[in-house]
Amino acid sequence: MTKAKNKFIPKDKIICLSLCGLIVSLVFLYIYFLSASIVHVVIRKEANQDLVALHSAISQLETEYIDAQHQVSDEIASLEGYAPVTHKVFIDRTPGSLVLSDGGQ
């Protein structure tokens, strides 16, 4: 009977070894996922910096485009005989003005 007991590995030893292996593998998985998340945060920050730089470049190009568009508009207007306006009136509250006229009554 003693020979039969020695041939079998006790269940407690199997359970203990498998739990130790599980703990070791969980520790390695934790370290892997932690380092992967740090890498993703760094990549995201770099992507945001690139995006900000791209938006700045687009803004500068839009400014240049608007300036060029205004220059072309001024040139076309001067060719057609228009003159720049020096005095701008948006609302005139005098009784005879076109904005507040009573329809000629």
Biopython code that builds the backbone (N, CA, C, O; Angstrom):
import numpy as np
from Bio.PDB.StructureBuilder import StructureBuilder

atoms = [
    (1, "MET", "N", (0.789, -1.185, 0.000)),
    (1, "MET", "CA", (0.000, 0.000, 0.000)),
    (1, "MET", "C", (0.843, 1.266, 0.000)),
    (1, "MET", "O", (0.431, 2.281, -0.562)),
    (2, "THR", "N", (1.986, 1.223, 0.606)),
    (2, "THR", "CA", (2.831, 2.399, 0.630)),
    (2, "THR", "C", (3.378, 2.723, -0.760)),
    (2, "THR", "O", (3.621, 3.890, -1.068)),
    (3, "LYS", "N", (3.572, 1.730, -1.584)),
    (3, "LYS", "CA", (4.046, 1.969, -2.943)),
    (3, "LYS", "C", (2.976, 2.676, -3.768)),
    (3, "LYS", "O", (3.316, 3.510, -4.607)),
    (4, "ALA", "N", (1.730, 2.381, -3.565)),
    (4, "ALA", "CA", (0.646, 3.007, -4.313)),
    (4, "ALA", "C", (0.498, 4.475, -3.932)),
    (4, "ALA", "O", (0.197, 5.293, -4.801)),
    (5, "LYS", "N", (0.692, 4.831, -2.704)),
    (5, "LYS", "CA", (0.585, 6.218, -2.268)),
    (5, "LYS", "C", (1.737, 7.053, -2.807)),
    (5, "LYS", "O", (1.530, 8.222, -3.133)),
    (6, "ASN", "N", (2.903, 6.520, -2.910)),
    (6, "ASN", "CA", (4.066, 7.256, -3.370)),
    (6, "ASN", "C", (3.999, 7.564, -4.863)),
    (6, "ASN", "O", (4.625, 8.527, -5.308)),
    (7, "LYS", "N", (3.269, 6.787, -5.644)),
    (7, "LYS", "CA", (3.183, 7.008, -7.082)),
    (7, "LYS", "C", (2.289, 8.199, -7.433)),
    (7, "LYS", "O", (2.484, 8.811, -8.483)),
    (8, "PHE", "N", (1.349, 8.532, -6.617)),
    (8, "PHE", "CA", (0.422, 9.631, -6.898)),
    (8, "PHE", "C", (0.929, 10.934, -6.284)),
    (8, "PHE", "O", (1.425, 10.955, -5.157)),
    (9, "ILE", "N", (0.794, 12.038, -7.060)),
    (9, "ILE", "CA", (1.161, 13.356, -6.559)),
    (9, "ILE", "C", (-0.042, 13.883, -5.782)),
    (9, "ILE", "O", (-1.168, 13.827, -6.276)),
    (10, "PRO", "N", (0.178, 14.382, -4.599)),
    (10, "PRO", "CA", (-0.944, 14.869, -3.800)),
    (10, "PRO", "C", (-1.645, 16.049, -4.505)),
    (10, "PRO", "O", (-1.010, 16.864, -5.174)),
    (11, "LYS", "N", (-2.932, 16.102, -4.334)),
    (11, "LYS", "CA", (-3.721, 17.162, -4.965)),
    (11, "LYS", "C", (-3.343, 18.540, -4.437)),
    (11, "LYS", "O", (-3.389, 19.523, -5.177)),
    (12, "ASP", "N", (-2.976, 18.616, -3.185)),
    (12, "ASP", "CA", (-2.586, 19.902, -2.594)),
    (12, "ASP", "C", (-1.358, 20.488, -3.295)),
    (12, "ASP", "O", (-1.276, 21.697, -3.511)),
    (13, "LYS", "N", (-0.413, 19.629, -3.644)),
    (13, "LYS", "CA", (0.791, 20.089, -4.308)),
    (13, "LYS", "C", (0.459, 20.590, -5.715)),
    (13, "LYS", "O", (1.010, 21.603, -6.144)),
    (14, "ILE", "N", (-0.417, 19.914, -6.431)),
    (14, "ILE", "CA", (-0.823, 20.324, -7.779)),
    (14, "ILE", "C", (-1.546, 21.672, -7.724)),
    (14, "ILE", "O", (-1.276, 22.565, -8.526)),
    (15, "ILE", "N", (-2.450, 21.802, -6.783)),
    (15, "ILE", "CA", (-3.204, 23.053, -6.639)),
    (15, "ILE", "C", (-2.269, 24.205, -6.282)),
    (15, "ILE", "O", (-2.399, 25.301, -6.827)),
    (16, "CYS", "N", (-1.337, 23.966, -5.378)),
    (16, "CYS", "CA", (-0.394, 25.009, -4.962)),
    (16, "CYS", "C", (0.491, 25.440, -6.134)),
    (16, "CYS", "O", (0.688, 26.636, -6.344)),
    (17, "LEU", "N", (1.019, 24.496, -6.890)),
    (17, "LEU", "CA", (1.874, 24.840, -8.029)),
    (17, "LEU", "C", (1.084, 25.574, -9.124)),
    (17, "LEU", "O", (1.594, 26.519, -9.725)),
    (18, "SER", "N", (-0.136, 25.148, -9.378)),
    (18, "SER", "CA", (-0.928, 25.814, -10.411)),
    (18, "SER", "C", (-1.315, 27.237, -9.978)),
    (18, "SER", "O", (-1.335, 28.147, -10.807)),
    (19, "LEU", "N", (-1.619, 27.434, -8.700)),
    (19, "LEU", "CA", (-1.928, 28.779, -8.212)),
    (19, "LEU", "C", (-0.693, 29.688, -8.256)),
    (19, "LEU", "O", (-0.807, 30.870, -8.579)),
    (20, "CYS", "N", (0.467, 29.149, -7.938)),
    (20, "CYS", "CA", (1.702, 29.937, -8.032)),
    (20, "CYS", "C", (1.969, 30.330, -9.487)),
    (20, "CYS", "O", (2.356, 31.465, -9.765)),
    (21, "GLY", "N", (1.762, 29.399, -10.403)),
    (21, "GLY", "CA", (1.929, 29.705, -11.827)),
    (21, "GLY", "C", (0.932, 30.758, -12.285)),
    (21, "GLY", "O", (1.280, 31.638, -13.073)),
    (22, "LEU", "N", (-0.303, 30.678, -11.802)),
    (22, "LEU", "CA", (-1.323, 31.656, -12.155)),
    (22, "LEU", "C", (-0.953, 33.047, -11.639)),
    (22, "LEU", "O", (-1.121, 34.040, -12.346)),
    (23, "ILE", "N", (-0.451, 33.114, -10.410)),
    (23, "ILE", "CA", (-0.044, 34.399, -9.827)),
    (23, "ILE", "C", (1.109, 35.005, -10.629)),
    (23, "ILE", "O", (1.101, 36.199, -10.926)),
    (24, "VAL", "N", (2.095, 34.181, -10.975)),
    (24, "VAL", "CA", (3.237, 34.679, -11.753)),
    (24, "VAL", "C", (2.776, 35.193, -13.120)),
    (24, "VAL", "O", (3.211, 36.254, -13.567)),
    (25, "SER", "N", (1.903, 34.444, -13.774)),
    (25, "SER", "CA", (1.423, 34.891, -15.093)),
    (25, "SER", "C", (0.566, 36.150, -14.972)),
    (25, "SER", "O", (0.625, 37.011, -15.849)),
    (26, "LEU", "N", (-0.229, 36.279, -13.905)),
    (26, "LEU", "CA", (-1.012, 37.501, -13.709)),
    (26, "LEU", "C", (-0.119, 38.709, -13.456)),
    (26, "LEU", "O", (-0.432, 39.809, -13.911)),
    (27, "VAL", "N", (0.978, 38.525, -12.744)),
    (27, "VAL", "CA", (1.922, 39.620, -12.507)),
    (27, "VAL", "C", (2.538, 40.061, -13.827)),
    (27, "VAL", "O", (2.647, 41.259, -14.089)),
    (28, "PHE", "N", (2.944, 39.102, -14.665)),
    (28, "PHE", "CA", (3.511, 39.454, -15.964)),
    (28, "PHE", "C", (2.480, 40.144, -16.854)),
    (28, "PHE", "O", (2.826, 41.088, -17.564)),
    (29, "LEU", "N", (1.231, 39.702, -16.835)),
    (29, "LEU", "CA", (0.187, 40.362, -17.611)),
    (29, "LEU", "C", (-0.065, 41.781, -17.120)),
    (29, "LEU", "O", (-0.273, 42.689, -17.925)),
    (30, "TYR", "N", (-0.050, 41.976, -15.819)),
    (30, "TYR", "CA", (-0.234, 43.314, -15.251)),
    (30, "TYR", "C", (0.872, 44.258, -15.716)),
    (30, "TYR", "O", (0.598, 45.382, -16.136)),
    (31, "ILE", "N", (2.106, 43.805, -15.642)),
    (31, "ILE", "CA", (3.240, 44.631, -16.072)),
    (31, "ILE", "C", (3.134, 44.932, -17.563)),
    (31, "ILE", "O", (3.404, 46.059, -17.980)),
    (32, "TYR", "N", (2.747, 43.949, -18.373)),
    (32, "TYR", "CA", (2.610, 44.157, -19.816)),
    (32, "TYR", "C", (1.533, 45.201, -20.113)),
    (32, "TYR", "O", (1.776, 46.131, -20.882)),
    (33, "PHE", "N", (0.362, 45.064, -19.524)),
    (33, "PHE", "CA", (-0.721, 46.005, -19.795)),
    (33, "PHE", "C", (-0.403, 47.407, -19.266)),
    (33, "PHE", "O", (-0.793, 48.402, -19.877)),
    (34, "LEU", "N", (0.291, 47.487, -18.153)),
    (34, "LEU", "CA", (0.698, 48.781, -17.622)),
    (34, "LEU", "C", (1.663, 49.485, -18.574)),
    (34, "LEU", "O", (1.498, 50.671, -18.860)),
    (35, "SER", "N", (2.659, 48.766, -19.059)),
    (35, "SER", "CA", (3.605, 49.371, -19.995)),
    (35, "SER", "C", (2.932, 49.702, -21.323)),
    (35, "SER", "O", (3.277, 50.708, -21.942)),
    (36, "ALA", "N", (1.986, 48.890, -21.776)),
    (36, "ALA", "CA", (1.269, 49.181, -23.022)),
    (36, "ALA", "C", (0.426, 50.445, -22.878)),
    (36, "ALA", "O", (0.343, 51.245, -23.810)),
    (37, "SER", "N", (-0.195, 50.627, -21.725)),
    (37, "SER", "CA", (-0.998, 51.839, -21.529)),
    (37, "SER", "C", (-0.118, 53.078, -21.481)),
    (37, "SER", "O", (-0.517, 54.129, -21.982)),
    (38, "ILE", "N", (1.058, 52.985, -20.898)),
    (38, "ILE", "CA", (1.980, 54.119, -20.866)),
    (38, "ILE", "C", (2.431, 54.471, -22.280)),
    (38, "ILE", "O", (2.509, 55.648, -22.634)),
    (39, "VAL", "N", (2.724, 53.469, -23.076)),
    (39, "VAL", "CA", (3.130, 53.702, -24.462)),
    (39, "VAL", "C", (2.009, 54.387, -25.236)),
    (39, "VAL", "O", (2.266, 55.302, -26.018)),
    (40, "HIS", "N", (0.775, 53.954, -25.025)),
    (40, "HIS", "CA", (-0.357, 54.557, -25.726)),
    (40, "HIS", "C", (-0.578, 56.014, -25.293)),
    (40, "HIS", "O", (-0.969, 56.847, -26.111)),
    (41, "VAL", "N", (-0.337, 56.318, -24.043)),
    (41, "VAL", "CA", (-0.471, 57.705, -23.576)),
    (41, "VAL", "C", (0.579, 58.588, -24.242)),
    (41, "VAL", "O", (0.279, 59.705, -24.664)),
    (42, "VAL", "N", (1.793, 58.096, -24.335)),
    (42, "VAL", "CA", (2.866, 58.866, -24.972)),
    (42, "VAL", "C", (2.556, 59.074, -26.454)),
    (42, "VAL", "O", (2.747, 60.171, -26.979)),
    (43, "ILE", "N", (2.086, 58.041, -27.120)),
    (43, "ILE", "CA", (1.733, 58.156, -28.540)),
    (43, "ILE", "C", (0.596, 59.148, -28.723)),
    (43, "ILE", "O", (0.609, 59.929, -29.675)),
    (44, "ARG", "N", (-0.377, 59.132, -27.838)),
    (44, "ARG", "CA", (-1.501, 60.056, -27.933)),
    (44, "ARG", "C", (-1.046, 61.503, -27.745)),
    (44, "ARG", "O", (-1.513, 62.393, -28.455)),
    (45, "LYS", "N", (-0.136, 61.746, -26.791)),
    (45, "LYS", "CA", (0.375, 63.101, -26.587)),
    (45, "LYS", "C", (1.125, 63.582, -27.816)),
    (45, "LYS", "O", (0.983, 64.739, -28.212)),
    (46, "GLU", "N", (1.917, 62.717, -28.424)),
    (46, "GLU", "CA", (2.634, 63.100, -29.641)),
    (46, "GLU", "C", (1.659, 63.400, -30.771)),
    (46, "GLU", "O", (1.867, 64.344, -31.533)),
    (47, "ALA", "N", (0.603, 62.612, -30.888)),
    (47, "ALA", "CA", (-0.396, 62.852, -31.929)),
    (47, "ALA", "C", (-1.107, 64.182, -31.690)),
    (47, "ALA", "O", (-1.388, 64.909, -32.642)),
    (48, "ASN", "N", (-1.398, 64.505, -30.440)),
    (48, "ASN", "CA", (-2.029, 65.793, -30.131)),
    (48, "ASN", "C", (-1.105, 66.955, -30.462)),
    (48, "ASN", "O", (-1.565, 67.983, -30.960)),
    (49, "GLN", "N", (0.182, 66.812, -30.198)),
    (49, "GLN", "CA", (1.135, 67.866, -30.541)),
    (49, "GLN", "C", (1.210, 68.052, -32.053)),
    (49, "GLN", "O", (1.260, 69.181, -32.542)),
    (50, "ASP", "N", (1.217, 66.950, -32.788)),
    (50, "ASP", "CA", (1.222, 67.044, -34.250)),
    (50, "ASP", "C", (-0.052, 67.710, -34.757)),
    (50, "ASP", "O", (-0.020, 68.494, -35.706)),
    (51, "LEU", "N", (-1.164, 67.394, -34.119)),
    (51, "LEU", "CA", (-2.443, 67.978, -34.518)),
    (51, "LEU", "C", (-2.459, 69.484, -34.266)),
    (51, "LEU", "O", (-2.966, 70.244, -35.091)),
    (52, "VAL", "N", (-1.914, 69.916, -33.143)),
    (52, "VAL", "CA", (-1.849, 71.346, -32.838)),
    (52, "VAL", "C", (-0.953, 72.055, -33.856)),
    (52, "VAL", "O", (-1.289, 73.141, -34.330)),
    (53, "ALA", "N", (0.174, 71.451, -34.188)),
    (53, "ALA", "CA", (1.069, 72.053, -35.181)),
    (53, "ALA", "C", (0.390, 72.142, -36.541)),
    (53, "ALA", "O", (0.563, 73.128, -37.258)),
    (54, "LEU", "N", (-0.372, 71.130, -36.897)),
    (54, "LEU", "CA", (-1.090, 71.135, -38.169)),
    (54, "LEU", "C", (-2.168, 72.212, -38.191)),
    (54, "LEU", "O", (-2.339, 72.899, -39.198)),
    (55, "HIS", "N", (-2.892, 72.361, -37.091)),
    (55, "HIS", "CA", (-3.913, 73.416, -37.007)),
    (55, "HIS", "C", (-3.268, 74.806, -37.103)),
    (55, "HIS", "O", (-3.833, 75.709, -37.720)),
    (56, "SER", "N", (-2.104, 74.976, -36.505)),
    (56, "SER", "CA", (-1.402, 76.256, -36.594)),
    (56, "SER", "C", (-0.992, 76.549, -38.033)),
    (56, "SER", "O", (-1.127, 77.679, -38.504)),
    (57, "ALA", "N", (-0.495, 75.539, -38.724)),
    (57, "ALA", "CA", (-0.100, 75.731, -40.119)),
    (57, "ALA", "C", (-1.315, 76.068, -40.986)),
    (57, "ALA", "O", (-1.234, 76.912, -41.878)),
    (58, "ILE", "N", (-2.420, 75.412, -40.720)),
    (58, "ILE", "CA", (-3.647, 75.691, -41.474)),
    (58, "ILE", "C", (-4.117, 77.118, -41.206)),
    (58, "ILE", "O", (-4.545, 77.811, -42.128)),
    (59, "SER", "N", (-4.042, 77.557, -39.965)),
    (59, "SER", "CA", (-4.443, 78.932, -39.625)),
    (59, "SER", "C", (-3.573, 79.951, -40.340)),
    (59, "SER", "O", (-4.080, 80.956, -40.838)),
    (60, "GLN", "N", (-2.283, 79.707, -40.396)),
    (60, "GLN", "CA", (-1.392, 80.630, -41.099)),
    (60, "GLN", "C", (-1.715, 80.672, -42.590)),
    (60, "GLN", "O", (-1.723, 81.742, -43.198)),
    (61, "LEU", "N", (-1.978, 79.517, -43.171)),
    (61, "LEU", "CA", (-2.334, 79.477, -44.594)),
    (61, "LEU", "C", (-3.667, 80.177, -44.858)),
    (61, "LEU", "O", (-3.825, 80.851, -45.876)),
    (62, "GLU", "N", (-4.624, 80.018, -43.943)),
    (62, "GLU", "CA", (-5.905, 80.704, -44.105)),
    (62, "GLU", "C", (-5.725, 82.223, -44.025)),
    (62, "GLU", "O", (-6.370, 82.964, -44.767)),
    (63, "THR", "N", (-4.861, 82.682, -43.137)),
    (63, "THR", "CA", (-4.588, 84.112, -43.018)),
    (63, "THR", "C", (-3.976, 84.646, -44.315)),
    (63, "THR", "O", (-4.373, 85.701, -44.811)),
    (64, "GLU", "N", (-3.013, 83.911, -44.853)),
    (64, "GLU", "CA", (-2.408, 84.319, -46.118)),
    (64, "GLU", "C", (-3.449, 84.330, -47.241)),
    (64, "GLU", "O", (-3.446, 85.224, -48.087)),
    (65, "TYR", "N", (-4.325, 83.349, -47.244)),
    (65, "TYR", "CA", (-5.369, 83.275, -48.272)),
    (65, "TYR", "C", (-6.329, 84.466, -48.174)),
    (65, "TYR", "O", (-6.685, 85.066, -49.189)),
    (66, "ILE", "N", (-6.740, 84.802, -46.960)),
    (66, "ILE", "CA", (-7.664, 85.927, -46.767)),
    (66, "ILE", "C", (-6.999, 87.235, -47.191)),
    (66, "ILE", "O", (-7.628, 88.074, -47.836)),
    (67, "ASP", "N", (-5.715, 87.406, -46.824)),
    (67, "ASP", "CA", (-5.000, 88.616, -47.243)),
    (67, "ASP", "C", (-4.907, 88.701, -48.760)),
    (67, "ASP", "O", (-5.130, 89.764, -49.340)),
    (68, "ALA", "N", (-4.582, 87.603, -49.395)),
    (68, "ALA", "CA", (-4.493, 87.597, -50.860)),
    (68, "ALA", "C", (-5.858, 87.864, -51.489)),
    (68, "ALA", "O", (-5.949, 88.552, -52.505)),
    (69, "GLN", "N", (-6.901, 87.330, -50.898)),
    (69, "GLN", "CA", (-8.252, 87.542, -51.414)),
    (69, "GLN", "C", (-8.643, 89.018, -51.302)),
    (69, "GLN", "O", (-9.256, 89.564, -52.219)),
    (70, "HIS", "N", (-8.299, 89.662, -50.199)),
    (70, "HIS", "CA", (-8.603, 91.082, -50.030)),
    (70, "HIS", "C", (-7.816, 91.937, -51.023)),
    (70, "HIS", "O", (-8.339, 92.919, -51.550)),
    (71, "GLN", "N", (-6.575, 91.568, -51.274)),
    (71, "GLN", "CA", (-5.778, 92.315, -52.237)),
    (71, "GLN", "C", (-6.380, 92.209, -53.637)),
    (71, "GLN", "O", (-6.440, 93.196, -54.370)),
    (72, "VAL", "N", (-6.825, 91.009, -53.999)),
    (72, "VAL", "CA", (-7.449, 90.824, -55.308)),
    (72, "VAL", "C", (-8.752, 91.611, -55.378)),
    (72, "VAL", "O", (-9.035, 92.245, -56.395)),
    (73, "SER", "N", (-9.543, 91.580, -54.318)),
    (73, "SER", "CA", (-10.803, 92.329, -54.304)),
    (73, "SER", "C", (-10.559, 93.824, -54.430)),
    (73, "SER", "O", (-11.288, 94.505, -55.152)),
    (74, "ASP", "N", (-9.540, 94.354, -53.736)),
    (74, "ASP", "CA", (-9.213, 95.785, -53.835)),
    (74, "ASP", "C", (-8.773, 96.139, -55.252)),
    (74, "ASP", "O", (-9.146, 97.187, -55.779)),
    (75, "GLU", "N", (-7.978, 95.260, -55.867)),
    (75, "GLU", "CA", (-7.516, 95.527, -57.227)),
    (75, "GLU", "C", (-8.682, 95.537, -58.212)),
    (75, "GLU", "O", (-8.747, 96.405, -59.082)),
    (76, "ILE", "N", (-9.589, 94.594, -58.086)),
    (76, "ILE", "CA", (-10.756, 94.530, -58.983)),
    (76, "ILE", "C", (-11.643, 95.746, -58.770)),
    (76, "ILE", "O", (-12.145, 96.322, -59.736)),
    (77, "ALA", "N", (-11.842, 96.144, -57.521)),
    (77, "ALA", "CA", (-12.683, 97.303, -57.232)),
    (77, "ALA", "C", (-12.054, 98.584, -57.782)),
    (77, "ALA", "O", (-12.761, 99.441, -58.313)),
    (78, "SER", "N", (-10.745, 98.718, -57.661)),
    (78, "SER", "CA", (-10.108, 99.932, -58.184)),
    (78, "SER", "C", (-10.145, 99.954, -59.707)),
    (78, "SER", "O", (-10.197, 101.035, -60.294)),
    (79, "LEU", "N", (-10.119, 98.819, -60.357)),
    (79, "LEU", "CA", (-10.221, 98.779, -61.813)),
    (79, "LEU", "C", (-11.608, 99.216, -62.286)),
    (79, "LEU", "O", (-11.742, 99.798, -63.362)),
    (80, "GLU", "N", (-12.624, 98.943, -61.497)),
    (80, "GLU", "CA", (-13.989, 99.302, -61.873)),
    (80, "GLU", "C", (-14.344, 100.722, -61.441)),
    (80, "GLU", "O", (-15.473, 101.154, -61.673)),
    (81, "GLY", "N", (-13.438, 101.453, -60.832)),
    (81, "GLY", "CA", (-13.664, 102.842, -60.501)),
    (81, "GLY", "C", (-14.185, 103.099, -59.107)),
    (81, "GLY", "O", (-14.556, 104.234, -58.805)),
    (82, "TYR", "N", (-14.232, 102.111, -58.251)),
    (82, "TYR", "CA", (-14.695, 102.328, -56.885)),
    (82, "TYR", "C", (-13.587, 102.971, -56.061)),
    (82, "TYR", "O", (-12.403, 102.726, -56.292)),
    (83, "ALA", "N", (-13.985, 103.790, -55.105)),
    (83, "ALA", "CA", (-13.035, 104.469, -54.216)),
    (83, "ALA", "C", (-13.255, 103.968, -52.796)),
    (83, "ALA", "O", (-14.376, 103.596, -52.449)),
    (84, "PRO", "N", (-12.213, 103.947, -51.963)),
    (84, "PRO", "CA", (-12.393, 103.499, -50.573)),
    (84, "PRO", "C", (-13.269, 104.462, -49.786)),
    (84, "PRO", "O", (-13.219, 105.674, -49.997)),
    (85, "VAL", "N", (-14.057, 103.927, -48.894)),
    (85, "VAL", "CA", (-14.963, 104.720, -48.072)),
    (85, "VAL", "C", (-14.227, 105.117, -46.805)),
    (85, "VAL", "O", (-13.639, 104.274, -46.128)),
    (86, "THR", "N", (-14.263, 106.398, -46.488)),
    (86, "THR", "CA", (-13.578, 106.869, -45.285)),
    (86, "THR", "C", (-14.532, 107.035, -44.118)),
    (86, "THR", "O", (-14.141, 106.837, -42.967)),
    (87, "HIS", "N", (-15.777, 107.395, -44.394)),
    (87, "HIS", "CA", (-16.748, 107.622, -43.333)),
    (87, "HIS", "C", (-17.882, 106.615, -43.501)),
    (87, "HIS", "O", (-18.628, 106.662, -44.480)),
    (88, "LYS", "N", (-18.002, 105.717, -42.549)),
    (88, "LYS", "CA", (-19.036, 104.691, -42.624)),
    (88, "LYS", "C", (-20.139, 105.018, -41.640)),
    (88, "LYS", "O", (-19.868, 105.317, -40.476)),
    (89, "VAL", "N", (-21.400, 104.964, -42.103)),
    (89, "VAL", "CA", (-22.552, 105.203, -41.245)),
    (89, "VAL", "C", (-23.419, 103.942, -41.317)),
    (89, "VAL", "O", (-23.925, 103.577, -42.378)),
    (90, "PHE", "N", (-23.574, 103.301, -40.183)),
    (90, "PHE", "CA", (-24.365, 102.079, -40.164)),
    (90, "PHE", "C", (-25.836, 102.380, -39.881)),
    (90, "PHE", "O", (-26.723, 101.841, -40.543)),
    (91, "ILE", "N", (-26.086, 103.226, -38.914)),
    (91, "ILE", "CA", (-27.464, 103.604, -38.588)),
    (91, "ILE", "C", (-27.495, 105.120, -38.418)),
    (91, "ILE", "O", (-26.732, 105.698, -37.644)),
    (92, "ASP", "N", (-28.389, 105.732, -39.156)),
    (92, "ASP", "CA", (-28.548, 107.183, -39.067)),
    (92, "ASP", "C", (-29.939, 107.445, -38.508)),
    (92, "ASP", "O", (-30.937, 107.071, -39.123)),
    (93, "ARG", "N", (-30.010, 108.078, -37.357)),
    (93, "ARG", "CA", (-31.301, 108.277, -36.696)),
    (93, "ARG", "C", (-31.944, 109.627, -37.008)),
    (93, "ARG", "O", (-32.926, 110.006, -36.369)),
    (94, "THR", "N", (-31.424, 110.324, -37.943)),
    (94, "THR", "CA", (-32.058, 111.586, -38.307)),
    (94, "THR", "C", (-33.363, 111.313, -39.033)),
    (94, "THR", "O", (-33.483, 110.281, -39.692)),
    (95, "PRO", "N", (-34.343, 112.199, -38.936)),
    (95, "PRO", "CA", (-35.663, 111.921, -39.512)),
    (95, "PRO", "C", (-35.669, 111.709, -41.019)),
    (95, "PRO", "O", (-36.504, 110.953, -41.515)),
    (96, "GLY", "N", (-34.792, 112.331, -41.751)),
    (96, "GLY", "CA", (-34.833, 112.199, -43.200)),
    (96, "GLY", "C", (-33.946, 111.095, -43.740)),
    (96, "GLY", "O", (-33.767, 111.001, -44.954)),
    (97, "SER", "N", (-33.398, 110.276, -42.901)),
    (97, "SER", "CA", (-32.466, 109.247, -43.401)),
    (97, "SER", "C", (-33.260, 108.102, -44.018)),
    (97, "SER", "O", (-34.437, 107.898, -43.720)),
    (98, "LEU", "N", (-32.584, 107.370, -44.878)),
    (98, "LEU", "CA", (-33.218, 106.255, -45.566)),
    (98, "LEU", "C", (-33.532, 105.119, -44.609)),
    (98, "LEU", "O", (-34.514, 104.402, -44.799)),
    (99, "VAL", "N", (-32.728, 104.950, -43.605)),
    (99, "VAL", "CA", (-32.904, 103.826, -42.694)),
    (99, "VAL", "C", (-34.167, 103.978, -41.866)),
    (99, "VAL", "O", (-34.897, 103.006, -41.670)),
    (100, "LEU", "N", (-34.436, 105.175, -41.380)),
    (100, "LEU", "CA", (-35.594, 105.392, -40.512)),
    (100, "LEU", "C", (-36.682, 106.225, -41.202)),
    (100, "LEU", "O", (-37.437, 106.937, -40.540)),
    (101, "SER", "N", (-36.756, 106.134, -42.507)),
    (101, "SER", "CA", (-37.780, 106.942, -43.185)),
    (101, "SER", "C", (-39.173, 106.392, -42.920)),
    (101, "SER", "O", (-39.347, 105.194, -42.693)),
    (102, "ASP", "N", (-40.155, 107.270, -42.950)),
    (102, "ASP", "CA", (-41.526, 106.854, -42.672)),
    (102, "ASP", "C", (-42.294, 106.572, -43.958)),
    (102, "ASP", "O", (-43.524, 106.534, -43.943)),
    (103, "GLY", "N", (-41.607, 106.379, -45.044)),
    (103, "GLY", "CA", (-42.266, 106.045, -46.295)),
    (103, "GLY", "C", (-42.739, 107.266, -47.061)),
    (103, "GLY", "O", (-43.585, 107.135, -47.945)),
    (104, "GLY", "N", (-42.233, 108.425, -46.761)),
    (104, "GLY", "CA", (-42.584, 109.657, -47.464)),
    (104, "GLY", "C", (-43.897, 110.252, -47.018)),
    (104, "GLY", "O", (-44.470, 111.035, -47.776)),
    (105, "GLN", "N", (-44.391, 109.958, -45.910)),
    (105, "GLN", "CA", (-45.685, 110.482, -45.453)),
    (105, "GLN", "C", (-45.557, 111.797, -44.758)),
    (105, "GLN", "O", (-46.558, 112.362, -44.317)),
]
sb = StructureBuilder()
sb.init_structure("model")
sb.init_model(0)
sb.init_chain("A")
sb.init_seg("    ")
for serial, (resi, resn, name, xyz) in enumerate(atoms, 1):
    if name == "N":
        sb.init_residue(resn, " ", resi, " ")
    sb.init_atom(name, np.array(xyz, "f"), 0.0, 1.0, " ", f" {name:<3s}", serial, name[0])
structure = sb.get_structure()
